[in-house]
Amino acid sequence: MELQAKEIEAMSKKGSKDRYIYCIKRIVDSEQAWVLDDDGFALCGQNGSDKEVIMLWSARICCKLCF
């Protein structure tokens, strides 16, 4: 299920809560999630804590837009 340009543009104008809900629904519906891979998963800390967070995207194109 590929995202269309109009869909990406519309979601980019939404608030973070709406984008989060949309992302989770797409991941559940497609049973797929995408991650950035840099010789393992791309992890990042959160607010200076010692917790590691893995970032997920609902579509491959969303990952590509990060570059």
Secondary structure, DSSP 8 states (H G I E B T S, - for coil): ----HHHHHHHHTS-HHHHHHHHHHHHHHHT--B--BSSSB-EEESTT-S-EEE--BSSHHHHHTT-
